[in-house]
Amino acid sequence: ILNVEQSPQSLHVQEGDSTNFTCSFPSSNFYALHWYRWETAKSPEALFVMTLNGDEKKKGRISATLNTKEGYSYLYIKGSQPEDSATYLCAPREGAQKLVFGQGTRLTINP
Amino acid sequence: DTGVSQDPRHKITKRGQNVTFRCDPISEHNRLYWYRQTLGQGPEFLTYFQNEAQLEKSRLLSDRFSAERPKGSFSTLEIQRTEQGDSAMYLCASSPTFQGGAAGYTFGSGTRLTVV
């Protein structure tokens, strides 16, 4: 079972500020890394699927980078908005099939 | 097809009772996953199906849990003789066959189980 660590566990950010958080995972036998956003009372929503070392993905104000050699990924949010408040989950893929989730980073944007 | 749907959204049951949850995946997706999420933790893998075949089941899952996916369409997750420790959010997700790692999961909204 992969050991996936996300930090920080929770984060309060002022509206308009930028922020970032970390996902750490074992670098051996890497297949892919997924990021999800989970808003309260909604379904987890896929943000990114990253596979290559050095990958950078962007979706609007959110971007992510991947370092498979050292086993970490960063998620960045630029100019935070209230609708960014959610739990952000990272999940490396174990083997060919299943995702192993971290405990998440709970982000709250203060207006 | 509007996504992955799960039923019921909430279930309260007495300890010792059996419960069954249903998941309807996206129709083109041949893979279906069940996860469980407890407070403060990320989703924990329970089991997954490729079409109607159950290909992996977590070792953390006791014999009280069983899942089926007849005909490779909807899936059911049954918990027998529920215990208070079974209280959690049960999430279902589906995906097409992974091709180069490009496919992500589509999740349902989950079934929140409370065992009293």
Interface residues (C-beta under 8 A of the other chain):
Chain A: V4 Q6 Y31 A32 H34 Y36 A41 K42 S43 P44 E45 A46 V49 T51 L89 A91 R93 A96 Q97 K98 L99 V100 F101 G102 Q103 G104
Chain B: G3 V4 R31 Y33 Y35 G40 Q41 G42 P43 E44 F45 Y48 L55 E56 L91 A93 F98 G100 G101 A102 A103 G104 Y105 T106 F107 G108 S109 G110
